[in-house]
Amino acid sequence: MKSFIISAIILFLLSCGTNHGNLTVTTYPITGSVFVDGEPFGDAPVTISLKAGEYDVSFSEYSEQYSIPENVKVLIENNKTSDITGIYKNRFIPAEPPDGFSPADSIRIYGTSGRKLKDGSIFDYINGGGLVYLNHGLRETTHMVFLNESGNYLTVDIFDMETPENSHAAFDDSEICPPEFTTLDIGTECKVYYYKPDFFLYFSASKYLVYIGIDNDSLKNSVEKYAAIIHNRITGGK
């Protein structure tokens, strides 16, 4: 027993003398790749054992829809764990909500059955209706809901279709955009729908198919204005 205790003490002292600590890196709301001093360590979340010292943590670009998190300087201390979260901000959703509205929930992000994201797959959002989008190459869906004081909901869906060709094909698909529409120019042509009391529109920009709708058609100007803002953000004003 005495020798066992001595051995345990020796092992403890040796572990204290390794001069290593751990770094745990996560990303939100999507999964980004992690680099430490320029060396790749794979997709977050990752936990890395490092010698004590200062390190520079950076992140990869995910897509044009998200800004890359700023680099972070982190100090690794002996036998301690440092935690870092890289925040990917959505470039397409403005920081300011539509006039008279506020966010009703956090931004939700859905992937595919084979590549589930933060909130699951497209089927966790629109159930069987997701199949037609997948048939056109859907990669992921960004879903945002806003609410005003009267209880009206304004919904935004940004479908990343992976290529501009896929986006245009989805826009032309009557199973997604019914044929009974009028048009509106917001810098690109929108397909506009009145199903009282609902009002909604679709447009295609780059590789993205965008839906914006509201449950009170008297507030259609809010939809049209917000659609123009998002289109401008996707195309960079082009």
N, C-alpha and C positions, 0 to 999 in steps of 0.2 A: 504493500500500500504506500509506504514511504517513497519508494522509487517511482511509483506511478505519479504521486503528487509532484515530485521533483521534475519529472518529465513534462508534466502539464505546465508547470511554471516556466520551464525552459522554452516550450513551444509558444507560450503566451508572450514571453519576452522577445522571442524571435519575430513573432507576428507584429509586435509593436515597433520593431526596428526595421521593418520592410520599407518604411517611408513612402507608402502608397495610399491612395484614397480612391474613391469611386466618383464617377460623374454619371448622372442619369439625365438624359435629354428626351423630352417629349415635344411634340408639335401639335398645334391646334389652329383651325378645326380640321385640317387635312393632314395627311402623312407626308412629311418631307424628309429628305436625306440629310444626314448629319456629317459634318466635317470638324475635325479637331486639329488645329494648326495645319489645315489644308489636306489632312489625310481622311479619306472616306471611311465611315463606320457604319454604313447601311442606313436603312429607313428607321425613323423613330417609331416606337420608343426603344432606346438603347441604354445599356448600363456598361460603362467602360472603366477598367482599372488603370489608373495612371499614377506615375510618380508625382510626389508632391511638387507643386509649382504652379505657375500661371499659364493658362492656355487660352487660345482664341477659338471660340465655337462659332461655326457658320453653317448656313443652310443652303440647299439647292433651290433652284427655281422649280416650282411645281407646274404652273401654267400661267398664261398671260392674265388669267382672271385674278391671280393673287400676287400681292407684293411679297418679296423675299424678306423674312425677318432680319433685323439688324444683327450684326455680329455681336457676340457677348464675350467679354473677358471674365474668366472664372479662375478662382484660386482653389486648387486642390490641396487639402490638408491631410496629414497622416491619419489613417484609420477613420476618416470622415467621408460622408457622401454629400456631394453638391448637386442640387437639382436645378435644371433650366428648362423653360418652356419657350419654344419659338412660336410666335403668333403670326400666322399668315392672314393678312387683311385682304378682304375682297375689294378689288379695284372697281368692280362694276356696280356694286350697291353703294350709293352715296352715303356719307356719314349722316347727312340730314335726311330725315324721312320725308315723304310727300307732305305738302302743306296741309296742316290740320290733322295729321296722323302721327301716331307713335308706334314703335314696334310692339306687336302683340306676342311675340315669341322670339327666341334666338334664331339665327339663320340655320336652316337644316340642310344637310348635304347627303344625297343618296347616290349610291353607286349602282352596280349591276349585281346579279346573283353570284357571279364569279369573282366580283371585286367590290365587296360591301365597304361602305365608307362610314362616317361618324354615326349616321342615323339609319344605316341599313342599306337596302337596295331600293330601286325604283318601285318594286312591288309593295314595299312598306308604305309608300305614299299613294300611288294610284292603282294599286292592285293589278288586275288583269289588263288595264288600259296601258300599262307600261310596255307591253309587247310590241306595239306598233312603233314606239320610239326606238326600242332595241333593234328592230328590223332595219332602222336607218342608221345604226352605228352609235347609239347613245353611249356616252362614256360616264357622265355623271350629271346630277340635277341639283341646282341650288334653289332652295325654296324659302321665301320670306313672306311674312304676313304682317300687315299694318292695321291698326284700329283707330277710329276717330271717336269723339265723345258721344256721337249718336249711335254708336254700335255698328257702324259700317266697316266691312273688311275689304282691304285692298291687297290682292295677292300677286306676287311676282315669282315666276318660275324661269330660270335660265338653264336651258338644256345644252350641255356641251356635247355636240354631235361628232366631235373629233376632226372633221374636215368641213370646209365650206360647202363642198358638193353634197355631203350628207345633210347639212343644215337646209340647203335649198330644196333637196328632195323631200325632206320632212315637211317643209313649208308648203310644198305643192301637193302633199298627200291629203286627200279629202277626209281620211279617217282622223287626221289631226286637226286640220283647218277645213271645216265644212265649206261647201261651195257657195252657200248663200251669205255673201259678205259684201260690205262696201269697202272702199279704200281710204287711206289717210296717209299723207306724206309727212314724215317726221325726220326727213333726211334719207329715208328709205321708205318703200311702200309697205304699209301695214294692211293686214286683213282685219276688218273691224266687224264686230257682231253685237247685235241688240237682241237679247232674250230677256225681256222685261221680267223682273227689275234689274237683271244683270247686264253688264256691259263689259266686253273684253276685246282684246286684240292680240294678234301675233305678228312678229316680224323676224326676219333672218338677217344676221349680221356676222360676217366672218364665219366661224364654225359654230356659232351659237344660234339656237332657236329660242326666242323669248316670248313668254306669255305674260300679260298683265291684265287683271280683271278686277271688277268691283261689283258689289251686290246692290248698288243703287245707281241706276243709269243717269240720274241727275248730277252725279259727281264724275261724269265721264271726262271732264277737263283735267281732273287730277290724274287719271290714267294716261291721257294723251301727253300731258306735261312730263310725267315721270318716265314714260316710254322714250321721249325725246332725249331726256337726260341719260338714261341707260344706253341708248343707241350711241350717243356721243362718247360715252366712256368706253364702250366696246371698240369703236372704230377710231378713237383718238381724234374725233372731229372731222374725219375724212368723209 
